[in-house]
Amino acid sequence: MSSDRLTQLQDLVISMAEQICNSTGILQKFAQPLPFDGSKSTASKNSNGVYDENLPKLYAQLLSQTAKDIDYLVQSLPTDEHGIEYQQSQQYRMLQQLEKDSDEATKRLESVVHHCEKALENVRYALHQISEAQLKAQAIDAEIDD
């Protein structure tokens, strides 16, 4: 669960880095050079494209939205209250409950099996009684026919 958020956070940081690199590239491509020593620069800027006035606004929007997404994901990460120790204790409690449920289910199953074994024993006894009665009836029929 938090690993998914960490992966999303990593993707957003990579996306922000790409956006910053791209915006820096746009600045390098279209910005006019400024001299450092106060003299006029004679260097000409070679621009291979047309400057779009919307690019700074677009990059600002992208960067601010990515920053908001990063903030949201960082806030959704587990805090000390819900940190690893808390999650481990939750998992331990859940395991204890599962063991308790399993023990109860085992006892119920053993009870049902015991009940079924008793019923099987009764059915076997009844079948034995029926077969003995049939044998006696056949013996009596055989005596009558003779």
N, C-alpha and C positions, 0 to 999 in steps of 0.2 A: 504494500500500500504506500509506504513512504518512499520506496524505491521508484515507484512510478512518478511520484512528485519530483524526486531528485532528477530523474531522467528528463522530465518536462523542464525543470529549472535549468539543467545543463543545455538543453536545446535552445531555450530562450536566451541564455548568456551567449551562446554561439551566434544566434541570430542577431543579438545586439552588437556583438563584435563585428559581424559582417556589415551591419548598417553603419557603424562608425567608420569602418574602412572605406565603404562606398562613399559616404559623405565627405571623408577626407580626400578621396580621389576626385570628387566633383570640385571641391575647393581648389585642389592643385591644378585641375584642368582649366577652370574658368576664372579664378581670382587673378587680379592684376598684381604683378610683382611690386613690392615696396623696397626701396633701398634702405639699408641699415645705417649707412653713414650720413644720411641727409642729402646726398647728391642725387641727381636725377638718374633713373635707371634707363639705360639705352637698350636693354634686352627686350626683345619682342616676344610676346607670348604667342605660341603656336597653338591655336585652338582648332581641333578637328571636328568640332560639332557646334550645334546651336545651343545656346544657353536657354534653359527653360526656367522661367521665373518661379514656377511652382515647386521646383526641386527642394529648396531649403525648407519650405513649409511641409512638404511630403516627408522629408527625412526627420524633421522635428516631430511630426505626428507619429511616425513609425517608432522613433526612439522613445517618446513619452508613453506610447501604448505598451511597448515591450517592457519598459521600466515598471509600469503599473502591473503587468502580468507577473513580472518577477517578484514584486512586492507581495502580490496576492499569494503566490506559491510559497514564498518564504514564511508568510504568516500561517499558512496551512500546514507547515511542517510540525511534527510533534514538539511540544514544549517539555519542560522538566516534568510537569504534571502528567504528561502523556508520553514520556520518554521511554527509552528501551526498558528500564527497570519496571516501569508501570506496565508496559505491554507484556513483559515476562511474567509479572505477577498475575495479570489477567489470564494469560495462557495457562499458568499453573492452576488457577482456580477453575478454569474451564476443563482442564484435564482431570482434576479431582472430581468435578461434577460428572464427567463422562465415565470415570471409573465407578462412581456410586451408581449411576444409571445402569452400567454394565453389570454390576453385582446384583442389582435388583432384577434385571432381566434374566440373569443366570438363575436366580432363585425361582423366579416364576417358571422358567423353562424346566428346571428340575422338578418342580411341583407337577407341571403338566405331564412330563414324561412318567413320573411315578403314578399319576392317576391313570394314564394310558396303559401302563404295565399292569396295573390292577384290573382294568377293564379287559385287557387281553387275557389275563389269567382266568377271569370269570367266563369269557367267551370260550376258552379252551375247555374249561370244566363243563360248561353247558354242552359243547359239542361231544365231549366224551360221554356225558350222560345220555345224549340223544343216540349216539352210536351204540351204546350198550342196550338201550331200550329197543332199537331196531334189531339188533342181534337176537335179543330175547323174543321179540315178536316173530322174527323169521324162524326161530327154533320152534316156537309154539305152532306156527302155520305148518311147518314141516311135520310135526307130530300129528296134527289134525289130518293132514293129507294122507298119512300112512295108515 
